[in-house]
């Protein structure tokens, strides 16, 4: 598993990790276990908004490196998360209109790492991911980003739609990748912009798509009808770069 390098196992170790403020991406708990220490861990997870997965003992055994998980395994983030406000401040310090990427449901760590790498090269001020149903900052993500994770802030939010609404109040316009959208060359993507990319297969969720101001379609001439999520992010990010430079 990609997160194994950053697993924390055993009840006391997991409780202390939460209380010390360690960012936990995901908590695995033995299904049906309701004793005192485990309930304490669940309360700490709820305070942080950590996703909890209830699994069989066999799954915990697979995740465990020590064999002494005591019914709980936590997956800690490889890197610290930033705040969305950090990205706005970063843009202001550079004297640039904000440019952020929002990722809706990206579960492949290689895709997330590649998108962070592209975001860095395209001059984006940060990447925003959701807390649930998405991969966090694992070791594989860090490796796939080729070092970009050291320079490009990544924020984790509870609700992407709400984050979009809050950033709209700051003057940012949002465009999402969608096969039924307007060809990207026909859209004005200059100025403060948020680029929303969805997961392969499902794309951007309806609730998030409805919050966006524009939908952008990448012209395709081949025999298949979709692109890898990180490739789509790269193409659209560089259309934004092209328009900004123009």
C-alpha positions as CSV (number, residue, x, y, z in Angstrom):
1,X,0.0,0.0,0.0
2,X,1.3,3.5,-0.9
3,X,0.7,4.9,2.6
4,X,2.6,2.1,4.4
5,X,5.7,4.2,4.9
6,X,3.5,6.6,7.0
7,X,1.3,4.2,8.9
8,X,0.8,4.5,12.6
9,X,-0.6,1.5,14.3
10,X,-1.7,0.5,17.8
11,X,-4.2,2.3,20.0
12,X,-1.9,4.5,22.1
13,X,0.2,5.5,19.1
14,X,-2.8,6.5,17.1
15,X,-4.4,8.5,20.0
16,X,-1.2,10.4,20.6
17,X,-0.7,11.1,16.9
18,X,-4.2,12.8,16.8
19,X,-3.6,14.7,20.0
20,X,-0.2,15.9,18.8
21,X,-1.9,17.4,15.7
22,X,-0.5,15.0,13.2
23,X,-2.4,15.2,9.9
24,X,-4.1,11.8,9.4
25,X,-5.5,11.2,6.0
26,X,-7.4,8.0,6.7
27,X,-8.2,5.8,9.7
28,X,-8.8,2.1,9.4
29,X,-10.8,0.5,12.3
30,X,-11.8,-3.1,13.0
31,X,-15.4,-3.4,12.0
32,X,-17.7,-3.8,15.0
33,X,-15.1,-2.8,17.6
34,X,-16.6,-0.5,20.2
35,X,-14.4,-0.6,23.2
36,X,-13.2,2.5,25.1
37,X,-9.9,3.3,23.5
38,X,-11.2,2.8,19.9
39,X,-14.2,5.1,20.7
40,X,-11.7,7.7,21.9
41,X,-9.8,7.4,18.7
42,X,-13.0,7.8,16.7
43,X,-13.8,11.0,18.6
44,X,-10.3,12.4,17.9
45,X,-10.7,11.5,14.2
46,X,-14.1,13.3,14.1
47,X,-12.5,16.4,15.5
48,X,-10.0,16.5,12.7
49,X,-12.5,15.4,10.0
50,X,-10.5,12.3,9.2
51,X,-12.2,9.7,7.0
52,X,-12.9,6.4,8.9
53,X,-13.0,3.1,7.1
54,X,-14.4,0.0,8.9
55,X,-12.6,-3.1,7.7
56,X,-12.1,-6.8,8.5
57,X,-9.2,-8.0,10.6
58,X,-7.6,-9.5,7.4
59,X,-7.4,-6.0,5.9
60,X,-5.8,-4.6,9.0
61,X,-3.3,-7.4,9.0
62,X,-2.4,-6.5,5.4
63,X,-1.9,-2.8,6.4
64,X,0.1,-3.6,9.5
65,X,3.9,-3.7,9.4
66,X,4.3,-4.8,13.0
67,X,1.4,-7.3,13.4
68,X,0.3,-5.4,16.5
69,X,-2.3,-3.0,15.2
70,X,-4.9,-3.6,18.0
71,X,-7.7,-3.0,15.6
72,X,-6.6,0.5,14.4
73,X,-4.2,1.7,11.6
74,X,-3.9,5.4,10.8
75,X,-2.3,6.7,7.5
76,X,-0.5,9.9,8.1
77,X,0.2,12.5,5.4
78,X,3.7,12.5,4.0
79,X,3.7,16.3,3.8
80,X,1.9,19.0,5.8
81,X,-1.2,20.5,4.2
82,X,-1.5,24.2,3.5
83,X,-4.5,26.5,3.9
84,X,-6.4,27.9,0.9
85,X,-5.6,31.4,2.3
86,X,-1.9,30.6,1.8
87,X,-2.5,30.3,-1.9
88,X,-4.2,33.7,-2.1
89,X,-1.4,35.2,-0.1
90,X,1.1,33.6,-2.4
91,X,-0.5,35.1,-5.5
92,X,-0.6,38.6,-3.8
93,X,3.1,38.4,-2.9
94,X,3.9,37.6,-6.5
95,X,1.7,40.3,-7.9
96,X,-0.3,37.8,-9.9
97,X,-4.0,37.0,-10.3
98,X,-4.7,33.8,-8.3
99,X,-4.5,30.5,-10.2
100,X,-5.5,27.4,-8.3
101,X,-6.4,23.8,-9.3
102,X,-9.3,22.0,-7.6
103,X,-9.3,18.2,-7.9
104,X,-12.6,16.4,-7.5
105,X,-12.2,12.8,-6.5
106,X,-8.7,12.0,-7.8
107,X,-7.8,8.6,-6.2
108,X,-4.7,7.6,-8.2
109,X,-1.6,8.8,-6.3
110,X,0.4,8.9,-9.6
111,X,-2.2,11.2,-11.1
112,X,-2.2,13.5,-8.1
113,X,1.6,13.7,-8.1
114,X,1.7,14.5,-11.8
115,X,-0.9,17.2,-11.4
116,X,1.0,18.8,-8.6
117,X,4.1,18.8,-10.8
118,X,2.2,20.4,-13.7
119,X,0.7,23.0,-11.3
120,X,4.1,24.0,-10.2
121,X,5.4,24.3,-13.8
122,X,2.3,26.2,-14.9
123,X,2.8,28.8,-12.1
124,X,-0.3,27.8,-10.2
125,X,-0.4,29.1,-6.6
126,X,-1.8,25.8,-5.2
127,X,-3.8,22.7,-5.4
128,X,-7.0,22.0,-3.5
129,X,-8.2,18.4,-2.8
130,X,-11.2,17.1,-0.8
131,X,-10.9,15.2,2.5
132,X,-13.1,12.3,1.4
133,X,-13.0,9.9,-1.6
134,X,-9.6,11.1,-2.8
135,X,-6.0,10.3,-2.3
136,X,-4.0,12.4,0.2
137,X,-0.3,13.3,0.2
138,X,1.2,9.8,0.3
139,X,4.8,8.8,-0.4
140,X,3.8,7.8,-3.9
141,X,2.3,11.2,-4.5
142,X,5.4,12.9,-3.3
143,X,7.6,10.8,-5.6
144,X,5.3,11.3,-8.6
145,X,5.4,15.1,-8.1
146,X,9.2,15.0,-8.7
147,X,9.9,17.4,-5.9
148,X,7.1,19.9,-6.8
149,X,5.4,19.1,-3.5
150,X,8.1,21.0,-1.8
151,X,7.1,24.2,-3.6
152,X,3.4,23.9,-4.4
153,X,1.0,24.1,-1.5
154,X,-1.8,21.6,-1.3
155,X,-4.9,22.2,0.8
156,X,-7.4,19.7,2.0
157,X,-11.0,20.9,2.4
158,X,-14.2,19.3,3.6
159,X,-16.5,20.6,0.8
160,X,-15.2,21.6,-2.6
161,X,-18.4,23.3,-3.6
162,X,-18.4,25.5,-0.5
163,X,-14.7,26.3,-1.1
164,X,-15.6,27.4,-4.7
165,X,-18.3,29.7,-3.3
166,X,-15.9,31.3,-0.8
167,X,-13.3,31.9,-3.5
168,X,-15.8,33.4,-5.9
169,X,-16.3,36.1,-3.2
170,X,-12.6,36.8,-3.6
171,X,-13.1,37.4,-7.4
172,X,-12.0,34.0,-8.7
173,X,-13.8,32.5,-11.7
174,X,-14.1,28.8,-12.1
175,X,-13.8,26.5,-15.1
176,X,-14.2,22.8,-15.0
177,X,-13.1,20.2,-17.5
178,X,-16.2,18.6,-19.1
179,X,-16.7,16.7,-22.4
180,X,-19.9,18.6,-23.0
181,X,-18.4,22.0,-22.4
182,X,-17.2,24.8,-24.7
183,X,-14.0,24.2,-26.6
184,X,-11.3,25.7,-24.4
185,X,-9.9,28.0,-27.1
186,X,-13.3,29.9,-27.1
187,X,-13.2,30.7,-23.4
188,X,-11.6,33.7,-21.6
189,X,-9.4,32.1,-19.0
190,X,-7.3,35.1,-18.1
191,X,-7.5,36.8,-14.7
192,X,-8.2,35.1,-11.3
193,X,-9.0,31.5,-12.2
194,X,-9.7,28.1,-10.6
195,X,-9.4,25.0,-12.8
196,X,-11.5,22.1,-11.7
197,X,-10.5,18.6,-12.7
198,X,-12.5,15.4,-12.0
199,X,-11.6,11.8,-11.6
200,X,-11.2,9.6,-14.6
201,X,-14.5,7.9,-15.5
202,X,-16.8,10.0,-13.3
203,X,-15.4,13.4,-14.2
204,X,-16.4,16.4,-12.1
205,X,-19.4,15.7,-9.9
206,X,-22.7,17.4,-10.7
207,X,-22.8,19.5,-7.5
208,X,-19.3,20.9,-8.1
209,X,-19.8,21.4,-11.8
210,X,-22.9,23.5,-11.1
211,X,-20.8,25.8,-9.0
212,X,-18.5,26.6,-11.9
213,X,-18.8,29.6,-14.2
214,X,-17.6,27.8,-17.3
215,X,-17.1,24.3,-18.6
216,X,-14.2,23.6,-20.9
217,X,-13.9,20.8,-23.5
218,X,-10.5,19.7,-24.8
219,X,-10.8,19.2,-28.6
220,X,-9.9,15.5,-29.4
221,X,-9.4,13.9,-32.8
222,X,-8.7,10.3,-31.9
223,X,-10.9,7.2,-31.5
224,X,-11.3,7.2,-27.7
225,X,-13.3,9.9,-25.9
226,X,-11.3,10.7,-22.8
227,X,-7.8,11.6,-21.5
228,X,-5.9,10.7,-18.3
229,X,-6.9,13.2,-15.6
230,X,-3.3,14.5,-15.2
231,X,-3.0,15.0,-19.0
232,X,-6.2,16.9,-19.1
233,X,-5.1,19.0,-16.2
234,X,-1.9,19.8,-18.0
235,X,-3.5,20.7,-21.3
236,X,-6.0,23.1,-19.6
237,X,-3.4,24.5,-17.3
238,X,-1.2,25.5,-20.2
239,X,-4.1,27.0,-22.1
240,X,-4.5,29.3,-19.1
241,X,-0.8,30.0,-19.2
242,X,-1.0,30.7,-23.0
243,X,-3.8,33.2,-22.5
244,X,-2.0,34.9,-19.6
245,X,1.1,35.3,-21.6
246,X,-0.8,36.6,-24.6
